[in-house]
Amino acid sequence: MFVNMKDMLNKAKDEHYGVGFFNAINIKMVCTVIEIAEEMNAPAIIGTVEVFLPIHH
């Protein structure tokens, strides 16, 4: 499930737990993070940097 990050972080702060940030460099990593977060019913933030994205001209 996708949620508003501000709301997610406010809930984590109020309930005293952390939210993991995962820097994914490919779609396999993105899918794995989502799969595990769903299995654990845990929030996760997935990010990347442009240098890892393929450039198409």
Secondary structure, DSSP 8 states (H G I E B T S, - for coil): ----HHHHHHHHHHHT---EEEE-SSHHHHHHHHHHHHHHT--EEEE--GGGS----
